[in-house]
């Protein structure tokens, strides 16, 4: 019996080790998109209907999502921030519930949409939390509208197209995100059958933008924290380090065991970093 028990224990340990080996690393996972955290409204800006939602009270913070996504992705962060801030969640033009028109997509145009929304909400200045395209928009705002932004939490940004890894769309986690984003578009968009056309439009922007020079980045005066996951599927680490080294006074934070989707994969650490930067907590 002792021999059988030893054999069983050895087999069990082997099976467990196989299971652990087969389990995906946290940075390889794509956790579910959070449910909406607040009822939304629409603002007519620059020829489109921009969807937004607000929650909480305090100093304003605008949350800007990544390309192809929507503001629901920020649900876990919005709840944490709403304890001490007025949180403004925005679906960028053409994304989520917001409409688009025939104008070519551009970061300047989408940043102008954010400013127009702040004007309608009578908000003179706000902190910006951005992920991927949203982080690029935050930096765009810091360059072009320095008096309208406070702190910039820039997660997974690039400032030139060469900062993006080639073939990112073939990465399994990123491919799963693209597929999910298409399904979400079909459920949320006012033009649910036009996902392919939308992707074509925004891909034209991605082929040439952003394209900021070192001199432009050096004009940024806002406090900036440049953040990324240590396993980002899309952004080159050396480029993230370049951004932090070039923007005057910027900080650099690399989140461990996390990817382009760190805010879903490790929301506790992500939120702690976010609140520490914005509030010193």
N, C-alpha and C positions, 0 to 999 in steps of 0.2 A: 504493500500500500504506500510505503514511504517513497518507493521508486516511482509508482504511478503518480503520486502527488507531486513529486519533483518534476516529472515529465510534463504534467498538466501546467504547473507553474511556469515552466520554461516556455511551453507553447503559448500560454496566455500572454507572457511578456513579449514574445515574438509578434503575436497578433496586434497587441497594443502598439508596439514600435512601428509596425507596418501602417497602422491607422494614423499615427502621428506623422509618419513620413508622407502619407498620401494626402493629409489635410493641407489645404491651401494656407500659405502664410497670410497674415492679416493684410499685408500690402497688396495681395493678389485678389482680395475680395471686393465685391461691390455691394455693400449693404443696401437695404431698401431705401427708396426715396421717402423722406418723411411726409406725413400728411400735412395739408395746409394748416397754418397756425392762426390765421386771421381772415376775416371776410374782406375781399378786395373791392377796389373801385377802379374807375377809368379816368384818365386825364387826357384831353385832346392836346397833343403837342406835336409840332413840326409835321403836321399832315397825317398823324397816326393816332390810334387810341392806345395809350400806354397803361398797362395794368399795374397796379400797386396795392399794397396793403400796409397798414400801420398797426403797431401794438406797443404798449408800454408808455412810460413817461420819463422825461429827463432830457439830457442833451441828445441831439439827433445823430443816428448812425444809419447810413444807407448800405444795404447789402446787395451786391451785384454778382450774379451767377456766371457760370462758364458758358462757353459756346454750345449751342444745341439744347441747353438745359432750361431750367425755369426756377423761379424763386422758391419753390417748395423744397429744393435741395438744402436751403439754409434753415430749415425748421428747428433743428437742434441748437443752432447758434442763436436764432431769433428769440427763443424762449429764455436762454441764459442772459442775453443782452437786455431783454425787456424789463428785467428787474430794476435796472437803473438808467435805462435809455429809452427814448422814443425810437423805435426801429421802423425803418422804411424798407419794405421788400419790393423789389422792382423786377418785372419781367421785361428784359430788353426787347427792343423793337423786333417783331417777327418771331420772338420766342414765347413759349408758354401761351398766355392768354392775350398778349399784345399783338396788334396788327402790324403789318408792314405795307409799304407802298412800292412804287417802281424805282425809288432812289437807290443807287448802289449803296450797299452796306459799307460803313466806315466807322472806325473808332471815334473820330471827331464827331460824327453825326450822332452816334449813340450816347456819347458824353454830353452833347448838347441837349439830348432828350432828358438826361438826368437833371441838368441845370433848369430846364423848363419846368420839370416836375417840382423841384425845390422852390421855384418862383411861385407856382400855383399853391404850394403848401405854405408859402410865406416863411420859408426857412432860409436864413441868410448864409449859414455855414453848417457843415456836417462832416463828421468823420466818415470814412469810406472803408468798407470791408469788401474785398474783391477776390474772386477765385478765377484763375485762368483769364478768359476774356474780360471778366469783371475786374480783375486786378489790373489789366491793361487799361481799362476805362478809368480806374482810380488814378493811375499815373498820368493818363491823358488830362484828367481834371486838374491834377497838381501842376502840370505844365501850363495849361491854357487858362485855368480859372483859379489861380493861387489864393485869391481872397475868399473863395467859396468852400474850401476844404480845410479840415483840421488834420487829424492823423490819418495815415493810409496804411492799412494792413493788406499787403499785396501777396496773396498766396498763389504760387504757380504761374507767375507772369513770364512773358517774354517781351523784349523790347525791339528785337529784330527777328525776321522770319527764320534766320539760321540758328536761333536759340531753341528751335523745336526739333526733336529727334525725327529722323526719317523713318517712315513706316509705322508711326505710332498707331495708326488706325488698325494695324494687324495684331497689335498686342491684345491678348485675350480679354483682359479686364477693360481696356479702352473700347474694344469692339463690342463688348457687352453693354457698355455705357451708350454707345452710338445706337445700338438696337433699342435699348430702353427709351432713349430720348425720342426716337421715332414713334414709338407707341404712345408716349406721353403727349407728343405733339398732336397725334390723332385724337386724343381725348380732350385736350385743352384748347387747341387753336380754333379761331374763327374760320380758318381755311384748312380743315383737317386732311384734305386730300392732296395738299400742296407741299408735303414735306420735302420731296425730291427737289422741287423748284427752290424752296427755301434754302436747302443745303447748297445748291448750285450758287445761289446769290452770295451766301456768306463765305463759301469757299473762294470766291473771287477776291474777297477782302483778305482772307488768310494768305493768299498767294503773294501778296505784296505788303501787307501791314501786320504789325507796326514796323516802322523803319526809323526809329529815333536815333539821332547821333549822340555821341558821348556829351557833346556840348549841351544838347537839349536836356539830357538827364541831369546835368550839373546845375540847371536852373531851378530844380525843384527845391523849395524851401520848407515844405511840410515835413513833419516827422514821419518817417517811413520805416516799417518793419517788413523786410523781404523774407518770405517764408516759403518753404517747400518740404515735401516729403523726401526721405532719403531713397525712395524707390519710385520717384516720379516716372511714369511711362512716357511723358510727352516733353518735358523740359530738361535740357542738358544741365547738369550740376554746375559746370563751369560758367554757364550763362547766368544762372541764379547768383553765383558768387560775384560775377562781373557787375550785375545790377546793384547789388549791395555795396560794392566797392566804389561805384561811380556816383551814385546819388549821395550828395553831401550829408553826412551824419546818419546815414541809414544803418539799421541793424540787420543782422542775418540770423535766421533761425531755421535749422533743418530738423524736422520732426522724425523721430526714429520709427522704423518698421511701418512706414506709411507711404502712400503714393499720391497721385493727382487727386485722390478722393479721400484725403486724410480727415476731413471734417465729418465724413460718415464712418470711416474706419476706426478712428480714435477721437470721438467728440469730446471726451473729458479732457484730454491733453490739449486738443485744439482750442477748446473754449477757455481753458486756463491761460494759454498763451495770449489769446485774444483779449481777455479781460485784464490781464496784467499789462498789456501794451496800452489799452485804451484808458484804463482806470488806475493802473498801478496796484492792482489787487493780486 
